[in-house]
């Protein structure tokens, strides 16, 4: 794992674009392969943002 989190959720200022990613973490829809893929995509996206 990297030093930085792949997802940061501020409950006082929720980023609407993260809602789909958060839903993937629910017990009913959790899939480890999808979770790892989403984490990688978010990590790359955050790295590109600087």
C-alpha positions as CSV (number, residue, x, y, z in Angstrom):
1,X,0.0,0.0,0.0
2,X,1.1,3.5,-0.7
3,X,1.6,6.2,1.9
4,X,-1.4,8.2,0.8
5,X,-5.0,6.9,1.0
6,X,-6.7,6.0,-2.3
7,X,-10.0,7.6,-1.1
8,X,-10.6,10.6,1.2
9,X,-14.2,11.2,2.3
10,X,-15.1,14.4,4.1
11,X,-18.6,13.9,5.5
12,X,-19.0,17.7,5.8
13,X,-18.2,18.2,2.2
14,X,-19.1,15.1,0.2
15,X,-17.8,14.9,-3.3
16,X,-20.7,13.6,-5.4
17,X,-18.3,11.9,-7.8
18,X,-17.4,9.5,-5.0
19,X,-20.9,8.2,-4.4
20,X,-20.5,5.3,-6.9
21,X,-17.2,4.3,-5.5
22,X,-18.6,4.3,-1.9
23,X,-21.6,2.2,-3.0
24,X,-19.1,-0.5,-4.3
25,X,-17.9,-0.9,-0.7
26,X,-21.3,-1.9,0.7
27,X,-21.7,-5.4,2.0
28,X,-24.3,-6.2,-0.7
29,X,-22.2,-5.3,-3.6
30,X,-18.6,-5.8,-2.4
31,X,-16.3,-7.5,-4.9
32,X,-12.6,-7.7,-4.0
33,X,-11.4,-7.6,-7.6
34,X,-13.6,-4.5,-8.3
35,X,-12.4,-2.9,-5.1
36,X,-8.8,-3.3,-6.0
37,X,-9.4,-2.0,-9.5
38,X,-11.3,1.0,-8.3
39,X,-8.6,1.7,-5.7
40,X,-5.9,1.6,-8.4
41,X,-8.0,3.9,-10.7
42,X,-8.5,6.4,-7.9
43,X,-4.9,6.3,-6.9
44,X,-3.8,7.1,-10.5
45,X,-6.4,9.8,-10.8
46,X,-5.2,11.5,-7.6
47,X,-1.6,11.2,-8.7
48,X,-2.5,12.9,-12.0
49,X,-4.2,15.7,-10.1
50,X,-1.0,16.5,-8.2
